[in-house]
Amino acid sequence: MKQGGPLRVRDMVGTAEAAGMKLVIGHGFGLSPYTLGEIHVAATSNAFLAAIESVGPEKMLDDVVDSPVDMSTGRHTISDAPGLGVALDEDRMEKYLTREVVRV
């Protein structure tokens, strides 16, 4: 998110790989799509340590996908299903949709 998407992250990863650096993906609060995106990026390079700081799914009371990430085993297998391997749950998405403009 902060780097501008997965392609920009891959550019950064390439630089780290060339420098012989090891990487870890730090993660705070994120629903399953966010977490799965990070896991997919981490799976693209051996420069990533075999760990991801993924506390978000364990602290969430709800999620917006049909099959939320389960990190209780400390491991996650990447699905061979299209995209991130989950489908958005339309009812849950509707629950969190805001229809009003909020000025900050």
PDB file as gemmi writes it, atoms N, CA and C in Angstrom:
CRYST1    1.000    1.000    1.000  90.00  90.00  90.00 P 1                      
ATOM      1  N   MET A   1       0.821  -1.181   0.000  1.00  0.00           N  
ATOM      2  CA  MET A   1       0.000   0.000   0.000  1.00  0.00           C  
ATOM      3  C   MET A   1       0.873   1.255   0.000  1.00  0.00           C  
ATOM      4  N   LYS A   2       1.813   1.340   0.891  1.00  0.00           N  
ATOM      5  CA  LYS A   2       2.646   2.536   1.003  1.00  0.00           C  
ATOM      6  C   LYS A   2       3.595   2.677  -0.185  1.00  0.00           C  
ATOM      7  N   GLN A   3       3.945   1.576  -0.798  1.00  0.00           N  
ATOM      8  CA  GLN A   3       4.909   1.607  -1.901  1.00  0.00           C  
ATOM      9  C   GLN A   3       4.230   1.830  -3.245  1.00  0.00           C  
ATOM     10  N   GLY A   4       2.899   1.750  -3.302  1.00  0.00           N  
ATOM     11  CA  GLY A   4       2.205   2.018  -4.558  1.00  0.00           C  
ATOM     12  C   GLY A   4       1.757   0.779  -5.304  1.00  0.00           C  
ATOM     13  N   GLY A   5       1.671  -0.340  -4.643  1.00  0.00           N  
ATOM     14  CA  GLY A   5       1.153  -1.546  -5.284  1.00  0.00           C  
ATOM     15  C   GLY A   5       2.210  -2.616  -5.481  1.00  0.00           C  
ATOM     16  N   PRO A   6       1.758  -3.796  -5.879  1.00  0.00           N  
ATOM     17  CA  PRO A   6       2.669  -4.947  -5.969  1.00  0.00           C  
ATOM     18  C   PRO A   6       3.798  -4.784  -6.986  1.00  0.00           C  
ATOM     19  N   LEU A   7       3.571  -4.101  -8.089  1.00  0.00           N  
ATOM     20  CA  LEU A   7       4.643  -3.948  -9.078  1.00  0.00           C  
ATOM     21  C   LEU A   7       5.764  -3.060  -8.554  1.00  0.00           C  
ATOM     22  N   ARG A   8       5.408  -2.009  -7.857  1.00  0.00           N  
ATOM     23  CA  ARG A   8       6.443  -1.153  -7.255  1.00  0.00           C  
ATOM     24  C   ARG A   8       7.175  -1.887  -6.139  1.00  0.00           C  
ATOM     25  N   VAL A   9       6.444  -2.695  -5.392  1.00  0.00           N  
ATOM     26  CA  VAL A   9       7.100  -3.499  -4.349  1.00  0.00           C  
ATOM     27  C   VAL A   9       8.096  -4.452  -4.999  1.00  0.00           C  
ATOM     28  N   ARG A  10       7.715  -5.075  -6.106  1.00  0.00           N  
ATOM     29  CA  ARG A  10       8.636  -6.000  -6.785  1.00  0.00           C  
ATOM     30  C   ARG A  10       9.891  -5.269  -7.252  1.00  0.00           C  
ATOM     31  N   ASP A  11       9.757  -4.030  -7.692  1.00  0.00           N  
ATOM     32  CA  ASP A  11      10.938  -3.239  -8.066  1.00  0.00           C  
ATOM     33  C   ASP A  11      11.857  -3.064  -6.860  1.00  0.00           C  
ATOM     34  N   MET A  12      11.261  -2.757  -5.716  1.00  0.00           N  
ATOM     35  CA  MET A  12      12.043  -2.591  -4.490  1.00  0.00           C  
ATOM     36  C   MET A  12      12.694  -3.915  -4.084  1.00  0.00           C  
ATOM     37  N   VAL A  13      11.956  -4.997  -4.247  1.00  0.00           N  
ATOM     38  CA  VAL A  13      12.492  -6.324  -3.913  1.00  0.00           C  
ATOM     39  C   VAL A  13      13.690  -6.632  -4.802  1.00  0.00           C  
ATOM     40  N   GLY A  14      13.595  -6.290  -6.074  1.00  0.00           N  
ATOM     41  CA  GLY A  14      14.716  -6.514  -6.990  1.00  0.00           C  
ATOM     42  C   GLY A  14      15.967  -5.788  -6.542  1.00  0.00           C  
ATOM     43  N   THR A  15      15.802  -4.579  -6.053  1.00  0.00           N  
ATOM     44  CA  THR A  15      16.943  -3.814  -5.548  1.00  0.00           C  
ATOM     45  C   THR A  15      17.543  -4.507  -4.326  1.00  0.00           C  
ATOM     46  N   ALA A  16      16.686  -4.958  -3.422  1.00  0.00           N  
ATOM     47  CA  ALA A  16      17.164  -5.651  -2.226  1.00  0.00           C  
ATOM     48  C   ALA A  16      17.862  -6.962  -2.600  1.00  0.00           C  
ATOM     49  N   GLU A  17      17.291  -7.683  -3.554  1.00  0.00           N  
ATOM     50  CA  GLU A  17      17.917  -8.933  -3.999  1.00  0.00           C  
ATOM     51  C   GLU A  17      19.313  -8.675  -4.550  1.00  0.00           C  
ATOM     52  N   ALA A  18      19.436  -7.645  -5.379  1.00  0.00           N  
ATOM     53  CA  ALA A  18      20.734  -7.312  -5.977  1.00  0.00           C  
ATOM     54  C   ALA A  18      21.762  -6.940  -4.913  1.00  0.00           C  
ATOM     55  N   ALA A  19      21.299  -6.361  -3.817  1.00  0.00           N  
ATOM     56  CA  ALA A  19      22.194  -5.957  -2.735  1.00  0.00           C  
ATOM     57  C   ALA A  19      22.431  -7.079  -1.726  1.00  0.00           C  
ATOM     58  N   GLY A  20      21.774  -8.226  -1.932  1.00  0.00           N  
ATOM     59  CA  GLY A  20      21.942  -9.346  -1.008  1.00  0.00           C  
ATOM     60  C   GLY A  20      21.210  -9.164   0.311  1.00  0.00           C  
ATOM     61  N   MET A  21      20.235  -8.271   0.328  1.00  0.00           N  
ATOM     62  CA  MET A  21      19.491  -7.997   1.564  1.00  0.00           C  
ATOM     63  C   MET A  21      18.343  -8.985   1.748  1.00  0.00           C  
ATOM     64  N   LYS A  22      18.013  -9.240   2.988  1.00  0.00           N  
ATOM     65  CA  LYS A  22      16.841 -10.043   3.334  1.00  0.00           C  
ATOM     66  C   LYS A  22      15.710  -9.099   3.731  1.00  0.00           C  
ATOM     67  N   LEU A  23      14.487  -9.512   3.464  1.00  0.00           N  
ATOM     68  CA  LEU A  23      13.323  -8.671   3.704  1.00  0.00           C  
ATOM     69  C   LEU A  23      12.292  -9.380   4.564  1.00  0.00           C  
ATOM     70  N   VAL A  24      11.483  -8.586   5.241  1.00  0.00           N  
ATOM     71  CA  VAL A  24      10.326  -9.109   5.963  1.00  0.00           C  
ATOM     72  C   VAL A  24       9.168  -8.162   5.669  1.00  0.00           C  
ATOM     73  N   ILE A  25       7.992  -8.727   5.525  1.00  0.00           N  
ATOM     74  CA  ILE A  25       6.816  -7.889   5.331  1.00  0.00           C  
ATOM     75  C   ILE A  25       6.206  -7.623   6.690  1.00  0.00           C  
ATOM     76  N   GLY A  26       6.187  -6.365   7.087  1.00  0.00           N  
ATOM     77  CA  GLY A  26       5.555  -5.965   8.334  1.00  0.00           C  
ATOM     78  C   GLY A  26       4.087  -5.695   8.076  1.00  0.00           C  
ATOM     79  N   HIS A  27       3.244  -6.047   9.012  1.00  0.00           N  
ATOM     80  CA  HIS A  27       1.805  -5.966   8.786  1.00  0.00           C  
ATOM     81  C   HIS A  27       1.109  -5.607  10.088  1.00  0.00           C  
ATOM     82  N   GLY A  28       0.204  -4.684  10.018  1.00  0.00           N  
ATOM     83  CA  GLY A  28      -0.554  -4.297  11.204  1.00  0.00           C  
ATOM     84  C   GLY A  28      -1.946  -4.866  11.138  1.00  0.00           C  
ATOM     85  N   PHE A  29      -2.908  -4.004  10.965  1.00  0.00           N  
ATOM     86  CA  PHE A  29      -4.294  -4.439  10.888  1.00  0.00           C  
ATOM     87  C   PHE A  29      -4.736  -4.451   9.442  1.00  0.00           C  
ATOM     88  N   GLY A  30      -5.052  -5.602   8.932  1.00  0.00           N  
ATOM     89  CA  GLY A  30      -5.522  -5.715   7.568  1.00  0.00           C  
ATOM     90  C   GLY A  30      -6.442  -6.906   7.428  1.00  0.00           C  
ATOM     91  N   LEU A  31      -7.491  -6.740   6.652  1.00  0.00           N  
ATOM     92  CA  LEU A  31      -8.387  -7.858   6.391  1.00  0.00           C  
ATOM     93  C   LEU A  31      -7.712  -8.855   5.454  1.00  0.00           C  
ATOM     94  N   SER A  32      -8.352  -9.963   5.217  1.00  0.00           N  
ATOM     95  CA  SER A  32      -7.760 -11.039   4.426  1.00  0.00           C  
ATOM     96  C   SER A  32      -7.241 -10.609   3.057  1.00  0.00           C  
ATOM     97  N   PRO A  33      -7.968  -9.792   2.267  1.00  0.00           N  
ATOM     98  CA  PRO A  33      -7.401  -9.419   0.964  1.00  0.00           C  
ATOM     99  C   PRO A  33      -6.045  -8.729   1.080  1.00  0.00           C  
ATOM    100  N   TYR A  34      -5.900  -7.856   2.047  1.00  0.00           N  
ATOM    101  CA  TYR A  34      -4.639  -7.140   2.273  1.00  0.00           C  
ATOM    102  C   TYR A  34      -3.537  -8.128   2.679  1.00  0.00           C  
ATOM    103  N   THR A  35      -3.853  -8.992   3.626  1.00  0.00           N  
ATOM    104  CA  THR A  35      -2.895  -9.980   4.110  1.00  0.00           C  
ATOM    105  C   THR A  35      -2.478 -10.924   2.991  1.00  0.00           C  
ATOM    106  N   LEU A  36      -3.442 -11.404   2.208  1.00  0.00           N  
ATOM    107  CA  LEU A  36      -3.135 -12.319   1.113  1.00  0.00           C  
ATOM    108  C   LEU A  36      -2.277 -11.649   0.048  1.00  0.00           C  
ATOM    109  N   GLY A  37      -2.522 -10.371  -0.209  1.00  0.00           N  
ATOM    110  CA  GLY A  37      -1.674  -9.641  -1.153  1.00  0.00           C  
ATOM    111  C   GLY A  37      -0.230  -9.615  -0.686  1.00  0.00           C  
ATOM    112  N   GLU A  38      -0.029  -9.372   0.592  1.00  0.00           N  
ATOM    113  CA  GLU A  38       1.325  -9.359   1.149  1.00  0.00           C  
ATOM    114  C   GLU A  38       1.978 -10.732   1.055  1.00  0.00           C  
ATOM    115  N   ILE A  39       1.213 -11.759   1.372  1.00  0.00           N  
ATOM    116  CA  ILE A  39       1.756 -13.125   1.315  1.00  0.00           C  
ATOM    117  C   ILE A  39       2.126 -13.481  -0.119  1.00  0.00           C  
ATOM    118  N   HIS A  40       1.298 -13.097  -1.076  1.00  0.00           N  
ATOM    119  CA  HIS A  40       1.598 -13.381  -2.481  1.00  0.00           C  
ATOM    120  C   HIS A  40       2.877 -12.673  -2.927  1.00  0.00           C  
ATOM    121  N   VAL A  41       3.055 -11.425  -2.522  1.00  0.00           N  
ATOM    122  CA  VAL A  41       4.277 -10.704  -2.880  1.00  0.00           C  
ATOM    123  C   VAL A  41       5.483 -11.383  -2.245  1.00  0.00           C  
ATOM    124  N   ALA A  42       5.358 -11.771  -0.981  1.00  0.00           N  
ATOM    125  CA  ALA A  42       6.477 -12.415  -0.286  1.00  0.00           C  
ATOM    126  C   ALA A  42       6.870 -13.727  -0.958  1.00  0.00           C  
ATOM    127  N   ALA A  43       5.901 -14.388  -1.573  1.00  0.00           N  
ATOM    128  CA  ALA A  43       6.181 -15.676  -2.230  1.00  0.00           C  
ATOM    129  C   ALA A  43       6.930 -15.517  -3.552  1.00  0.00           C  
ATOM    130  N   THR A  44       7.148 -14.275  -3.997  1.00  0.00           N  
ATOM    131  CA  THR A  44       7.799 -14.055  -5.296  1.00  0.00           C  
ATOM    132  C   THR A  44       9.313 -14.018  -5.225  1.00  0.00           C  
ATOM    133  N   SER A  45       9.887 -14.086  -4.030  1.00  0.00           N  
ATOM    134  CA  SER A  45      11.331 -13.921  -3.921  1.00  0.00           C  
ATOM    135  C   SER A  45      11.894 -14.650  -2.715  1.00  0.00           C  
ATOM    136  N   ASN A  46      13.059 -15.210  -2.893  1.00  0.00           N  
ATOM    137  CA  ASN A  46      13.762 -15.834  -1.770  1.00  0.00           C  
ATOM    138  C   ASN A  46      14.393 -14.796  -0.849  1.00  0.00           C  
ATOM    139  N   ALA A  47      14.316 -13.523  -1.235  1.00  0.00           N  
ATOM    140  CA  ALA A  47      14.867 -12.467  -0.380  1.00  0.00           C  
ATOM    141  C   ALA A  47      14.012 -12.271   0.869  1.00  0.00           C  
ATOM    142  N   PHE A  48      12.754 -12.704   0.815  1.00  0.00           N  
ATOM    143  CA  PHE A  48      11.891 -12.553   1.988  1.00  0.00           C  
ATOM    144  C   PHE A  48      12.189 -13.649   2.996  1.00  0.00           C  
ATOM    145  N   LEU A  49      12.276 -13.256   4.245  1.00  0.00           N  
ATOM    146  CA  LEU A  49      12.420 -14.236   5.314  1.00  0.00           C  
ATOM    147  C   LEU A  49      11.161 -15.102   5.344  1.00  0.00           C  
ATOM    148  N   ALA A  50      11.295 -16.287   5.857  1.00  0.00           N  
ATOM    149  CA  ALA A  50      10.154 -17.220   5.893  1.00  0.00           C  
ATOM    150  C   ALA A  50       9.202 -16.874   7.024  1.00  0.00           C  
ATOM    151  N   ALA A  51       8.942 -15.590   7.192  1.00  0.00           N  
ATOM    152  CA  ALA A  51       8.034 -15.123   8.234  1.00  0.00           C  
ATOM    153  C   ALA A  51       7.393 -13.835   7.760  1.00  0.00           C  
ATOM    154  N   ILE A  52       6.198 -13.607   8.225  1.00  0.00           N  
ATOM    155  CA  ILE A  52       5.512 -12.360   7.931  1.00  0.00           C  
ATOM    156  C   ILE A  52       4.837 -11.913   9.219  1.00  0.00           C  
ATOM    157  N   GLU A  53       5.027 -10.682   9.578  1.00  0.00           N  
ATOM    158  CA  GLU A  53       4.368 -10.167  10.767  1.00  0.00           C  
ATOM    159  C   GLU A  53       2.917  -9.913  10.377  1.00  0.00           C  
ATOM    160  N   SER A  54       2.055 -10.852  10.698  1.00  0.00           N  
ATOM    161  CA  SER A  54       0.670 -10.771  10.249  1.00  0.00           C  
ATOM    162  C   SER A  54      -0.268 -10.871  11.435  1.00  0.00           C  
ATOM    163  N   VAL A  55      -0.458  -9.770  12.116  1.00  0.00           N  
ATOM    164  CA  VAL A  55      -1.302  -9.795  13.302  1.00  0.00           C  
ATOM    165  C   VAL A  55      -2.742  -9.419  12.997  1.00  0.00           C  
ATOM    166  N   GLY A  56      -2.998  -8.803  11.854  1.00  0.00           N  
ATOM    167  CA  GLY A  56      -4.322  -8.311  11.530  1.00  0.00           C  
ATOM    168  C   GLY A  56      -5.430  -9.343  11.612  1.00  0.00           C  
ATOM    169  N   PRO A  57      -5.344 -10.451  10.860  1.00  0.00           N  
ATOM    170  CA  PRO A  57      -6.451 -11.415  10.861  1.00  0.00           C  
ATOM    171  C   PRO A  57      -6.761 -11.999  12.235  1.00  0.00           C  
ATOM    172  N   GLU A  58      -5.761 -12.086  13.087  1.00  0.00           N  
ATOM    173  CA  GLU A  58      -5.994 -12.639  14.421  1.00  0.00           C  
ATOM    174  C   GLU A  58      -6.721 -11.653  15.335  1.00  0.00           C  
ATOM    175  N   LYS A  59      -6.744 -10.394  14.958  1.00  0.00           N  
ATOM    176  CA  LYS A  59      -7.371  -9.377  15.804  1.00  0.00           C  
ATOM    177  C   LYS A  59      -8.705  -8.895  15.250  1.00  0.00           C  
ATOM    178  N   MET A  60      -9.116  -9.399  14.105  1.00  0.00           N  
ATOM    179  CA  MET A  60     -10.346  -8.937  13.484  1.00  0.00           C  
ATOM    180  C   MET A  60     -11.545  -9.747  13.952  1.00  0.00           C  
ATOM    181  N   LEU A  61     -12.660  -9.063  14.131  1.00  0.00           N  
ATOM    182  CA  LEU A  61     -13.902  -9.730  14.524  1.00  0.00           C  
ATOM    183  C   LEU A  61     -14.696 -10.180  13.306  1.00  0.00           C  
ATOM    184  N   ASP A  62     -14.400  -9.605  12.154  1.00  0.00           N  
ATOM    185  CA  ASP A  62     -15.130  -9.916  10.939  1.00  0.00           C  
ATOM    186  C   ASP A  62     -14.187  -9.733   9.762  1.00  0.00           C  
ATOM    187  N   ASP A  63     -14.589 -10.164   8.597  1.00  0.00           N  
ATOM    188  CA  ASP A  63     -13.783 -10.020   7.398  1.00  0.00           C  
ATOM    189  C   ASP A  63     -14.723  -9.832   6.228  1.00  0.00           C  
ATOM    190  N   VAL A  64     -14.208  -9.606   5.052  1.00  0.00           N  
ATOM    191  CA  VAL A  64     -15.048  -9.335   3.890  1.00  0.00           C  
ATOM    192  C   VAL A  64     -14.909 -10.393   2.800  1.00  0.00           C  
ATOM    193  N   VAL A  65     -14.367 -11.553   3.148  1.00  0.00           N  
ATOM    194  CA  VAL A  65     -14.200 -12.632   2.172  1.00  0.00           C  
ATOM    195  C   VAL A  65     -14.911 -13.894   2.636  1.00  0.00           C  
ATOM    196  N   ASP A  66     -15.089 -14.822   1.679  1.00  0.00           N  
ATOM    197  CA  ASP A  66     -15.781 -16.067   1.996  1.00  0.00           C  
ATOM    198  C   ASP A  66     -14.964 -16.995   2.880  1.00  0.00           C  
ATOM    199  N   SER A  67     -13.654 -16.869   2.826  1.00  0.00           N  
ATOM    200  CA  SER A  67     -12.782 -17.745   3.601  1.00  0.00           C  
ATOM    201  C   SER A  67     -11.627 -16.912   4.177  1.00  0.00           C  
ATOM    202  N   PRO A  68     -11.830 -16.293   5.348  1.00  0.00           N  
ATOM    203  CA  PRO A  68     -10.781 -15.441   5.929  1.00  0.00           C  
ATOM    204  C   PRO A  68      -9.472 -16.195   6.177  1.00  0.00           C  
ATOM    205  N   VAL A  69      -8.392 -15.462   6.148  1.00  0.00           N  
ATOM    206  CA  VAL A  69      -7.071 -16.035   6.405  1.00  0.00           C  
ATOM    207  C   VAL A  69      -7.043 -16.616   7.815  1.00  0.00           C  
ATOM    208  N   ASP A  70      -6.533 -17.814   7.923  1.00  0.00           N  
ATOM    209  CA  ASP A  70      -6.369 -18.467   9.223  1.00  0.00           C  
ATOM    210  C   ASP A  70      -4.876 -18.620   9.471  1.00  0.00           C  
ATOM    211  N   MET A  71      -4.344 -17.819  10.382  1.00  0.00           N  
ATOM    212  CA  MET A  71      -2.915 -17.860  10.682  1.00  0.00           C  
ATOM    213  C   MET A  71      -2.634 -18.613  11.974  1.00  0.00           C  
ATOM    214  N   SER A  72      -3.607 -19.373  12.460  1.00  0.00           N  
ATOM    215  CA  SER A  72      -3.450 -20.037  13.754  1.00  0.00           C  
ATOM    216  C   SER A  72      -2.336 -21.083  13.750  1.00  0.00           C  
ATOM    217  N   THR A  73      -2.002 -21.626  12.592  1.00  0.00           N  
ATOM    218  CA  THR A  73      -0.926 -22.614  12.520  1.00  0.00           C  
ATOM    219  C   THR A  73       0.433 -21.964  12.293  1.00  0.00           C  
ATOM    220  N   GLY A  74       0.414 -20.661  11.994  1.00  0.00           N  
ATOM    221  CA  GLY A  74       1.665 -19.971  11.698  1.00  0.00           C  
ATOM    222  C   GLY A  74       2.116 -20.152  10.261  1.00  0.00           C  
ATOM    223  N   ARG A  75       1.284 -20.801   9.447  1.00  0.00           N  
ATOM    224  CA  ARG A  75       1.607 -21.040   8.038  1.00  0.00           C  
ATOM    225  C   ARG A  75       0.388 -20.774   7.179  1.00  0.00           C  
ATOM    226  N   HIS A  76       0.642 -20.425   5.930  1.00  0.00           N  
ATOM    227  CA  HIS A  76      -0.459 -20.237   4.992  1.00  0.00           C  
ATOM    228  C   HIS A  76      -0.030 -20.777   3.635  1.00  0.00           C  
ATOM    229  N   THR A  77      -0.841 -21.613   3.048  1.00  0.00           N  
ATOM    230  CA  THR A  77      -0.582 -22.143   1.714  1.00  0.00           C  
ATOM    231  C   THR A  77      -1.256 -21.245   0.692  1.00  0.00           C  
ATOM    232  N   ILE A  78      -0.537 -20.872  -0.329  1.00  0.00           N  
ATOM    233  CA  ILE A  78      -1.104 -20.015  -1.363  1.00  0.00           C  
ATOM    234  C   ILE A  78      -2.005 -20.858  -2.258  1.00  0.00           C  
ATOM    235  N   SER A  79      -3.200 -20.379  -2.445  1.00  0.00           N  
ATOM    236  CA  SER A  79      -4.199 -21.073  -3.248  1.00  0.00           C  
ATOM    237  C   SER A  79      -3.848 -21.004  -4.731  1.00  0.00           C  
ATOM    238  N   ASP A  80      -4.284 -21.996  -5.477  1.00  0.00           N  
ATOM    239  CA  ASP A  80      -4.112 -21.930  -6.931  1.00  0.00           C  
ATOM    240  C   ASP A  80      -5.373 -21.390  -7.606  1.00  0.00           C  
ATOM    241  N   ALA A  81      -6.331 -20.927  -6.812  1.00  0.00           N  
ATOM    242  CA  ALA A  81      -7.536 -20.288  -7.346  1.00  0.00           C  
ATOM    243  C   ALA A  81      -7.154 -18.923  -7.927  1.00  0.00           C  
ATOM    244  N   PRO A  82      -7.977 -18.393  -8.813  1.00  0.00           N  
ATOM    245  CA  PRO A  82      -7.662 -17.087  -9.422  1.00  0.00           C  
ATOM    246  C   PRO A  82      -7.527 -15.973  -8.388  1.00  0.00           C  
ATOM    247  N   GLY A  83      -6.765 -14.959  -8.739  1.00  0.00           N  
ATOM    248  CA  GLY A  83      -6.587 -13.804  -7.864  1.00  0.00           C  
ATOM    249  C   GLY A  83      -5.882 -14.173  -6.580  1.00  0.00           C  
ATOM    250  N   LEU A  84      -6.426 -13.699  -5.478  1.00  0.00           N  
ATOM    251  CA  LEU A  84      -5.823 -13.980  -4.175  1.00  0.00           C  
ATOM    252  C   LEU A  84      -6.319 -15.284  -3.572  1.00  0.00           C  
ATOM    253  N   GLY A  85      -7.242 -15.957  -4.253  1.00  0.00           N  
ATOM    254  CA  GLY A  85      -7.715 -17.252  -3.772  1.00  0.00           C  
ATOM    255  C   GLY A  85      -8.929 -17.182  -2.869  1.00  0.00           C  
ATOM    256  N   VAL A  86      -9.537 -16.017  -2.760  1.00  0.00           N  
ATOM    257  CA  VAL A  86     -10.759 -15.852  -1.968  1.00  0.00           C  
ATOM    258  C   VAL A  86     -11.755 -15.044  -2.790  1.00  0.00           C  
ATOM    259  N   ALA A  87     -13.005 -15.123  -2.397  1.00  0.00           N  
ATOM    260  CA  ALA A  87     -14.046 -14.316  -3.042  1.00  0.00           C  
ATOM    261  C   ALA A  87     -14.595 -13.331  -2.024  1.00  0.00           C  
ATOM    262  N   LEU A  88     -14.901 -12.133  -2.486  1.00  0.00           N  
ATOM    263  CA  LEU A  88     -15.509 -11.155  -1.600  1.00  0.00           C  
ATOM    264  C   LEU A  88     -16.910 -11.612  -1.221  1.00  0.00           C  
ATOM    265  N   ASP A  89     -17.257 -11.419   0.024  1.00  0.00           N  
ATOM    266  CA  ASP A  89     -18.592 -11.735   0.526  1.00  0.00           C  
ATOM    267  C   ASP A  89     -19.424 -10.457   0.394  1.00  0.00           C  
ATOM    268  N   GLU A  90     -20.333 -10.447  -0.569  1.00  0.00           N  
ATOM    269  CA  GLU A  90     -21.095  -9.238  -0.878  1.00  0.00           C  
ATOM    270  C   GLU A  90     -21.908  -8.730   0.317  1.00  0.00           C  
ATOM    271  N   ASP A  91     -22.472  -9.633   1.118  1.00  0.00           N  
ATOM    272  CA  ASP A  91     -23.242  -9.206   2.288  1.00  0.00           C  
ATOM    273  C   ASP A  91     -22.360  -8.489   3.302  1.00  0.00           C  
ATOM    274  N   ARG A  92     -21.172  -9.028   3.518  1.00  0.00           N  
ATOM    275  CA  ARG A  92     -20.251  -8.374   4.451  1.00  0.00           C  
ATOM    276  C   ARG A  92     -19.760  -7.042   3.896  1.00  0.00           C  
ATOM    277  N   MET A  93     -19.507  -6.991   2.599  1.00  0.00           N  
ATOM    278  CA  MET A  93     -19.086  -5.733   1.982  1.00  0.00           C  
ATOM    279  C   MET A  93     -20.165  -4.675   2.168  1.00  0.00           C  
ATOM    280  N   GLU A  94     -21.418  -5.051   1.962  1.00  0.00           N  
ATOM    281  CA  GLU A  94     -22.535  -4.119   2.126  1.00  0.00           C  
ATOM    282  C   GLU A  94     -22.603  -3.594   3.557  1.00  0.00           C  
ATOM    283  N   LYS A  95     -22.312  -4.473   4.500  1.00  0.00           N  
ATOM    284  CA  LYS A  95     -22.355  -4.101   5.917  1.00  0.00           C  
ATOM    285  C   LYS A  95     -21.408  -2.936   6.220  1.00  0.00           C  
ATOM    286  N   TYR A  96     -20.254  -2.908   5.557  1.00  0.00           N  
ATOM    287  CA  TYR A  96     -19.244  -1.899   5.851  1.00  0.00           C  
ATOM    288  C   TYR A  96     -19.203  -0.739   4.855  1.00  0.00           C  
ATOM    289  N   LEU A  97     -20.063  -0.779   3.874  1.00  0.00           N  
ATOM    290  CA  LEU A  97     -20.107   0.268   2.866  1.00  0.00           C  
ATOM    291  C   LEU A  97     -20.673   1.555   3.450  1.00  0.00           C  
ATOM    292  N   THR A  98     -20.013   2.656   3.174  1.00  0.00           N  
ATOM    293  CA  THR A  98     -20.539   3.948   3.614  1.00  0.00           C  
ATOM    294  C   THR A  98     -21.055   4.693   2.391  1.00  0.00           C  
ATOM    295  N   ARG A  99     -22.187   5.302   2.530  1.00  0.00           N  
ATOM    296  CA  ARG A  99     -22.796   6.004   1.405  1.00  0.00           C  
ATOM    297  C   ARG A  99     -22.765   7.522   1.584  1.00  0.00           C  
ATOM    298  N   GLU A 100     -22.173   7.968   2.653  1.00  0.00           N  
ATOM    299  CA  GLU A 100     -22.128   9.400   2.886  1.00  0.00           C  
ATOM    300  C   GLU A 100     -20.690   9.904   2.790  1.00  0.00           C  
ATOM    301  N   VAL A 101     -20.564  11.137   2.422  1.00  0.00           N  
ATOM    302  CA  VAL A 101     -19.247  11.755   2.322  1.00  0.00           C  
ATOM    303  C   VAL A 101     -18.832  12.216   3.721  1.00  0.00           C  
ATOM    304  N   VAL A 102     -17.633  11.875   4.076  1.00  0.00           N  
ATOM    305  CA  VAL A 102     -17.102  12.294   5.366  1.00  0.00           C  
ATOM    306  C   VAL A 102     -15.959  13.268   5.107  1.00  0.00           C  
ATOM    307  N   ARG A 103     -16.077  14.429   5.687  1.00  0.00           N  
ATOM    308  CA  ARG A 103     -15.009  15.439   5.516  1.00  0.00           C  
ATOM    309  C   ARG A 103     -14.060  15.352   6.704  1.00  0.00           C  
ATOM    310  N   VAL A 104     -12.790  15.340   6.390  1.00  0.00           N  
ATOM    311  CA  VAL A 104     -11.791  15.291   7.452  1.00  0.00           C  
ATOM    312  C   VAL A 104     -10.911  16.510   7.418  1.00  0.00           C  
TER     313      VAL A 104                                                      
END                                                                             
